[in-house]
Amino acid sequence: ELGNKDVIAPAVKKGDKELKEFIDNLIIKLGQEQFFHKAYDETLKVHFGDDVKADDVVIEGGKI
């Protein structure tokens, strides 16, 4: 492994429906695995402290 693991936000060129659909489905799958809550706990929790909970900033699977 080279360097630190980072979670990044993907970008999709307007009109690239195939890539958008792939990313949308991946976000849903990762949400079912609680990936975004785990990423929050591992990367952001130390910066926000106990006053901010993962549910305040994380929406699993892109569903509100």
C-alpha positions as CSV (number, residue, x, y, z in Angstrom):
1,E,0.0,0.0,0.0
2,L,1.3,3.4,-0.9
3,G,0.3,6.4,1.2
4,N,-2.8,7.0,3.2
5,K,-6.2,5.7,2.2
6,D,-8.6,8.6,1.5
7,V,-12.3,8.7,0.7
8,I,-13.0,11.1,-2.2
9,A,-16.1,12.4,-3.9
10,P,-16.4,11.2,-7.5
11,A,-17.3,13.6,-10.3
12,V,-19.3,12.6,-13.4
13,K,-19.2,14.5,-16.7
14,K,-22.7,15.7,-17.7
15,G,-24.4,13.2,-19.9
16,D,-22.3,10.2,-18.8
17,K,-25.3,8.2,-17.8
18,E,-23.5,4.9,-17.6
19,L,-20.9,6.2,-15.1
20,K,-23.5,8.0,-13.1
21,E,-25.6,4.8,-12.8
22,F,-22.5,2.8,-11.7
23,I,-21.7,5.4,-9.0
24,D,-25.3,5.6,-7.8
25,N,-25.5,1.9,-7.4
26,L,-22.1,1.8,-5.7
27,I,-23.2,4.4,-3.2
28,I,-26.3,2.3,-2.4
29,K,-24.2,-0.8,-1.9
30,L,-21.7,1.0,0.3
31,G,-24.5,2.5,2.3
32,Q,-25.9,-0.9,3.0
33,E,-22.5,-1.8,4.4
34,Q,-22.5,1.3,6.6
35,F,-19.3,2.4,4.8
36,F,-20.0,6.1,5.2
37,H,-20.5,5.9,8.9
38,K,-17.3,3.8,9.3
39,A,-15.4,6.4,7.2
40,Y,-16.8,9.2,9.4
41,D,-15.7,7.4,12.5
42,E,-12.2,6.7,11.1
43,T,-11.5,10.2,9.6
44,L,-13.8,13.0,10.8
45,K,-15.0,12.1,14.3
46,V,-11.7,13.3,15.9
47,H,-12.2,16.7,14.2
48,F,-15.9,17.1,15.1
49,G,-15.7,15.7,18.7
50,D,-18.6,14.4,20.7
51,D,-21.0,17.3,19.8
52,V,-21.5,16.1,16.2
53,K,-22.7,12.6,15.5
54,A,-22.2,10.7,12.3
55,D,-26.0,10.9,11.6
56,D,-25.7,14.7,11.6
57,V,-23.5,14.7,8.5
58,V,-23.8,11.2,6.9
59,I,-26.6,10.0,4.7
60,E,-26.1,6.3,4.0
61,G,-26.8,5.2,0.4
62,G,-27.8,8.6,-0.8
63,K,-31.2,8.3,0.7
64,I,-32.6,11.2,2.7
